[in-house]
Structures are given as structure tokens and as C-alpha cells.
């Protein structure tokens, strides 16, 4: 009887240790908001740039929010450079929830951003803003701002969105990154990932998003060539359990603005 009680006690202790580790792991995971401004001309671009650089980013830093990335689309023959992407990390959902209220009472923010904030209805500073809220992957719970040192206009920040046909296939694709070690494959090839995110709220669900970074386009192209030819990737795509878990991929090739944190 004593042995049975001891075994039961040990099992309970191990269970609580496992739960505790799981809770600790969850508490380390960050949240990300990707704000996307759609603009129609250079005048709007200038107003949004001025607001982000002189009002919005400084206000977030006063809240203790750092490592904010601001990106624009790489020039291309068939790509319209009509968007500005702002990537904001949060240590908790509470910080995300309180951000707008803090901005509304920040006098320096209101003063520096006056042109943007008080814009007239017939002369708005942008066409539309979309917002995507994400939670980091368990395999990469914290953002890693890119260590690139090349000229900013040469850098390539590759933002990808993978849509899945159903919620179940979406969970499967996330598992492919985590348990299937797709994250480790990117690491082994020095893809310099900034984040991997499970989309909690957005307009393309169910989907995940992630960003990898490169010194220039040549290095980006070489890495993806090596990725596709790697034994690990060939092994992953040959596994039956990972079949058909993505039915649409959107890819944006970006560069950082001069006021972006990285």
C-alpha cells in the first residue's frame, strides 16, 4: 500500500512539473501585430512615414515596446509598392490591448503626429489599415531582430503567409514547423528568421506568417535553392501526414525604412 501511495505521489508531482513547464513555455511566447498601411501616392507615403518615425515609434518606445520593424516593398516590374508594413512585438496581450489607450493620452505623440491624427475626411493619410494579430511559435517564442549589416536598400526581408484549407490543416502546418523541425531547417541554412507567428486574428485565416532575412537578393535566392534541395525538406514533403496543409502562399519581398529598428 505504501509503495502504491508513493508511486501515486510521484506521478502527481511529475504531472505538476510537466504542467508548470508548459505554463512557463506559454508565458515566454510573444504576440505580434502586423499593421499594413495601403497608400495611393507619395503624399500619403510621406505623411505616414513622418507619423511612424516621429510620433508612433517614439510613443511605443516610451511604453517599453522595442524592436519595431517598418518595411516597404522591394521595387519590382510586376509589384505595386503601395504598402507600408509595421511589425510590433508585445510581451503580453495586455500590452497590446492597452497600446491605443496609451497613445490617446500621450501628449508628445499627439503633438508630433498632429498632421496624421487630425487629417481631414477628404484628404486621409492612407487608403486603409489592416491588422493581423499573431502569437509566436513554441520553437521560436521570442523575436530575433535581424543582424544584417548590408545597406538597408539592399536587404531583403521576406514576409510569408501560408493559408490552409481548414483549421485542422493549419494546425498541421504549424506542427510541421515545430515538431517537424522546419524551423531548425531554416536555422541550419542561416535564414535569420525574425519571427514565426500563429495568426490569431486577421483577414486570411486560417494562416500562419513568418519573416526571414538576407543581406541581398542573391543570398536570398541561394538560400531558397538550398532549402528546396535539402534532404530535410525532401523528407518533410514526402511525409503523408504533412500533405495538402497549404493551399495558398503570399510572399512579400521587403526592405527596412531608415527609421526601422532593424
HELIX and SHEET records of a PDB file:
HELIX    1   1 UNK A    2  UNK A   28  1                                  27    
HELIX    2   2 UNK A   42  UNK A   51  1                                  10    
HELIX    3   3 UNK A   52  UNK A   56  3                                   5    
HELIX    4   4 UNK A   57  UNK A   62  1                                   6    
HELIX    5   5 UNK A   93  UNK A  105  1                                  13    
HELIX    6   6 UNK A  107  UNK A  112  1                                   6    
HELIX    7   7 UNK A  114  UNK A  117  1                                   4    
HELIX    8   8 UNK A  138  UNK A  140  5                                   3    
HELIX    9   9 UNK A  167  UNK A  178  1                                  12    
HELIX   10  10 UNK A  182  UNK A  188  1                                   7    
HELIX   11  11 UNK A  217  UNK A  229  1                                  13    
HELIX   12  12 UNK A  231  UNK A  238  1                                   8    
HELIX   13  13 UNK A  240  UNK A  242  5                                   3    
SHEET    1   A 9 UNK A  31  UNK A  38  0                                        
SHEET    2   A 9 UNK A  83  UNK A  90 -1                                        
SHEET    3   A 9 UNK A  69  UNK A  73 -1                                        
SHEET    4   A 9 UNK A 248  UNK A 256 -1                                        
SHEET    5   A 9 UNK A 156  UNK A 163 -1                                        
SHEET    6   A 9 UNK A 207  UNK A 214 -1                                        
SHEET    7   A 9 UNK A 195  UNK A 201 -1                                        
SHEET    8   A 9 UNK A 128  UNK A 136 -1                                        
SHEET    9   A 9 UNK A  31  UNK A  38 -1                                        
END                                                                             
